[in-house]
Amino acid sequence: MFKKIFKLMAAFVLFPAVIAFSLYSLDQQGFFQIDNVEIKVQTTESQKNFVAPRLQKLQAKLDSVKGISLWKAPLSQISKSLREEKWIKNFQLSRSWPSTIKLVIEPDTVTLLVLSSASGSETSALLPITKSGRVLERISSDDAPNAIVSYDESLVKNERVREGAINVIKALPEKGRMSSTQISEIGYDKKEGYWIKLLQSETKVNLGEEQFEIKSVRIAQVMEYLESRNLKARVIDANLSKKVLVRLQQNP
C-alpha cells in the first residue's frame, strides 16, 4: 500500500517538481534567453519594395527583446504593438523553444497610390491606400508598390468615396482587358461617379456608383468588339442601366 502511495506521489508531485526545478535552473543559466526573432512575410512580388523598409524597422524594434527569457517574453505587448501597425493585416506570434520568437505577417495589400500635395509645400507625396481602406503614411516613389494611381485627394479625405474606389478595384477581373494591371488611374466625379483610365489606350471608362463587376464584364465585351474592328474609344460610359455608350477617338 505504501509503495502505491509513493508511486502516486512520485508521479503527481515529485516528477513535476523535478522537471520544474530543472527548467528553472536552465532558465537561470540563460538557456531560454531569446537570441533570435524570426519574421516571415506572406506577400506578393509587387509589394516587396513597399514592405521591405517597414519590415526592417519592425525587426529592429522586436530585436529589443533579445536577452529576455523566453518564459517572460511580453507577447501581449508585442501583439498590441503589431495591431497598431496599419500596414499589417494579420499576424501570428508564437514562442519557439528554446530561444526564438516567431512572427508570421500578412501585410494589408496596397491597392491605390494617391498623389497628394504635401501641406505647405510645392512637392507631392504618395499616400498608399490598402485593400481594407487604411490610409498609410507617405512614401517615396522608390518604395511604391505596383498599384493604381489617383490624383483625386477625395479618396484620402472622404471615407465613403475611398471605400467605393476600393470596391471598384475589387470588382475588376484578375486577367483580361479590365484587370487591375491594365488600369493606370482611378478617380471620382460627383455627377458621373467613379471612372478609370486604361493603361495602353488612355480610354476613360465611366462606371457610376454601383454594379461594378457587371459593368466590367460589359466593358470588356465592348473593348473586344472595338478591337475586332480596329476602332479606338475616347470614352466608354457604362453609367447606364443596361447599355454602354462609346465615344470614338477622332481620326487626325
Number of C-alpha atoms within 10 A of each C-alpha: 5 7 8 9 10 13 12 12 12 14 12 11 12 14 12 12 13 12 11 12 12 12 14 14 12 13 16 12 10 15 17 21 23 25 18 16 19 14 16 13 16 12 14 11 9 14 19 17 15 22 22 13 12 13 16 10 11 15 14 11 12 16 16 11 20 17 15 16 20 24 15 11 18 12 15 10 10 14 13 10 13 18 14 9 13 14 24 18 16 13 16 12 16 12 16 14 13 15 20 19 23 14 15 15 19 15 21 20 23 26 22 27 28 26 18 18 15 12 9 6 7 7 9 14 17 23 24 27 24 21 18 14 23 17 22 17 12 18 14 11 11 8 16 20 21 17 21 21 20 21 16 17 16 17 25 21 11 10 14 12 20 23 15 19 24 19 19 23 21 16 19 21 16 11 10 11 21 22 17 22 17 16 21 16 22 25 21 24 14 9 8 13 17 22 22 25 20 19 17 10 11 15 19 19 23 25 25 21 20 14 14 21 16 13 24 21 15 15 23 16 13 17 18 13 12 15 11 9 9 8 12 17 19 15 17 22 20 22 22 12 8 9 12 16 15 18 13 14 12 8 5 3
